[in-house]
Amino acid sequence: MKEGIGIMAVSCAPLEEKKTRLVGVVSRKGYIEGFLSAHVTVDGTDSAGVIAKMLNDSRFRDQVRLIVVNGIGVAGLNILDVGRIEKETKTKVLSITKGKPHPNELIKALETYSKLEKVNVKNRIQLVRNLKNLNGFKLEGFYSQTSLNKTDAKRFVQDAFELLRIAHLIASGISKGESRGRI
């Protein structure tokens, strides 16, 4: 195995019809090792399985020790099951955002979506509530939620956010023909 901790940052492309692309950027010691991609359902429930499969089926499986995401929602209201991802990949997950997370606002959005689309969102709401079981820190100007301890999370947060930014630029560029937007 190569030296250093492998990190995979995952970001989704701008929302399309029913599916949108997820892009994973794999990095080790500050160097990009490769890219992964898959499709995820917009406002669906398949994000954890898609991310786990994307990593587990790749040649990077043995080197990645940390999966980084921007918040816990991808492709609209497709909420990440962090526990499932960690269990299926045997890899820690670090959620980082520039702004403070607002789980109650996310729950309200899910409830509104449920009423409009006649969709059961109880499991997704529970995933949002489960965030309180993760360690939450403000590190280097970013908010993070993870099962890592604070010392370990602090080691990765700056590099992880830059890698997320790259994943977002790639996903946006592939989808729209030109990268745009911020994470």
C-alpha positions in Angstrom: 0.0 0.0 0.0 1.2 3.5 -0.8 2.4 5.8 2.0 0.0 8.3 3.5 -3.7 8.5 4.1 -6.0 8.3 1.1 -8.9 10.6 1.1 -11.9 10.5 -1.2 -14.0 13.7 -1.5 -17.5 13.3 -3.0 -19.6 16.0 -4.6 -22.6 16.0 -6.8 -23.2 17.7 -10.1 -26.0 20.3 -10.4 -29.4 18.6 -10.2 -30.8 17.1 -13.4 -34.0 15.3 -14.1 -34.1 12.2 -12.0 -30.5 11.3 -11.6 -27.3 13.4 -11.2 -23.7 12.5 -11.2 -21.6 12.0 -8.1 -17.8 12.6 -8.5 -15.2 11.2 -6.1 -11.7 12.6 -6.1 -9.1 10.4 -4.5 -6.0 12.1 -3.1 -3.0 10.9 -1.1 -0.4 13.2 0.5 -1.8 16.2 -1.4 -1.6 14.6 -4.9 -4.7 13.5 -6.9 -4.6 9.8 -7.5 -7.8 9.4 -9.5 -11.4 10.1 -10.0 -14.6 8.0 -9.6 -18.1 8.7 -10.6 -21.6 7.2 -10.3 -25.2 8.4 -10.6 -27.5 9.1 -7.6 -31.2 9.7 -7.5 -32.3 13.3 -7.0 -34.2 13.5 -3.7 -33.8 9.8 -3.4 -32.5 7.4 -0.8 -29.6 5.7 -2.6 -26.6 7.9 -1.7 -25.0 5.8 0.9 -25.2 2.6 -1.2 -23.9 4.4 -4.3 -20.9 6.0 -2.4 -20.0 2.7 -0.8 -20.2 0.8 -4.1 -18.3 3.5 -5.9 -15.4 3.1 -3.4 -15.6 -0.6 -2.8 -15.6 -1.5 -6.5 -12.6 0.8 -7.3 -8.9 0.1 -7.4 -8.5 2.8 -4.6 -10.4 0.7 -2.1 -7.3 -0.3 -0.1 -5.8 3.2 0.2 -8.8 5.3 1.1 -9.2 5.8 4.8 -11.4 8.9 4.8 -14.5 9.9 2.8 -15.2 13.6 2.8 -18.6 15.1 2.0 -20.1 18.7 2.0 -22.9 18.3 4.5 -25.1 15.2 4.7 -27.4 15.8 1.8 -26.5 15.2 -1.9 -28.6 15.5 -4.9 -31.2 17.6 -3.2 -32.7 15.7 -0.3 -30.8 12.5 -0.7 -29.6 12.2 2.9 -26.4 10.3 3.6 -26.5 7.4 6.0 -23.1 8.0 7.5 -23.2 4.9 9.7 -24.0 2.7 6.7 -21.2 4.2 4.6 -18.7 3.7 7.4 -19.8 0.1 8.0 -19.9 -0.9 4.3 -16.5 0.7 3.4 -14.8 0.4 6.8 -13.8 4.0 6.2 -14.5 7.1 8.3 -16.7 9.9 7.0 -16.0 13.6 7.6 -18.8 16.0 6.7 -17.5 19.6 6.5 -19.3 22.8 5.7 -18.5 26.5 5.6 -21.7 27.4 7.4 -23.1 26.1 10.6 -25.3 23.0 10.0 -29.0 23.6 10.6 -30.6 20.1 11.1 -34.0 21.5 12.0 -34.2 23.4 8.7 -33.3 20.2 6.9 -36.0 18.3 8.7 -38.5 21.0 7.8 -37.5 20.8 4.1 -38.0 17.0 4.3 -41.4 17.4 5.8 -42.4 19.9 3.1 -41.1 17.5 0.4 -43.1 14.7 2.0 -46.3 16.6 1.9 -45.8 17.8 -1.7 -44.6 14.5 -3.2 -46.5 12.1 -0.9 -43.3 10.4 0.1 -42.4 8.8 3.4 -39.3 10.6 4.8 -39.2 9.2 8.3 -36.0 7.3 7.7 -34.3 10.4 6.3 -35.4 12.5 9.2 -33.9 9.9 11.5 -30.6 10.1 9.6 -30.6 13.9 10.2 -31.3 13.3 13.9 -28.5 10.8 14.2 -26.1 13.5 13.5 -26.2 14.4 17.2 -24.3 11.1 17.7 -21.3 12.3 15.7 -18.6 14.6 17.0 -19.2 18.2 16.0 -16.3 20.7 15.8 -15.5 24.0 14.4 -12.0 23.6 12.9 -10.0 26.0 10.8 -13.1 28.0 10.1 -15.1 25.0 9.0 -17.9 23.1 10.7 -17.4 19.3 10.8 -19.3 16.3 11.9 -17.6 13.0 12.1 -16.9 9.9 14.2 -13.2 11.0 14.2 -11.8 12.6 17.3 -11.0 16.3 17.2 -7.3 15.9 16.8 -7.7 13.5 13.8 -10.4 15.7 12.2 -8.2 18.7 12.5 -5.3 17.0 10.6 -7.6 16.6 7.5 -10.0 19.5 7.4 -8.0 22.0 5.3 -6.9 19.4 2.7 -10.3 17.8 2.7 -12.1 21.0 1.9 -9.8 21.8 -1.0 -10.4 18.3 -2.3 -14.2 18.8 -2.0 -13.9 22.0 -3.9 -12.1 20.2 -6.7 -14.7 17.4 -6.7 -17.4 20.1 -7.0 -15.7 21.8 -9.9 -15.3 18.6 -11.8 -18.9 17.5 -11.2 -20.1 20.9 -12.3 -17.9 21.0 -15.4 -18.9 17.6 -16.5 -22.6 18.3 -16.1 -22.8 21.9 -17.5 -19.7 22.0 -19.8 -18.1 24.6 -17.5 -17.5 24.6 -13.8 -19.3 27.1 -11.7 -20.7 27.6 -8.3 -19.3 27.2 -4.9 -19.6 24.6 -2.2 
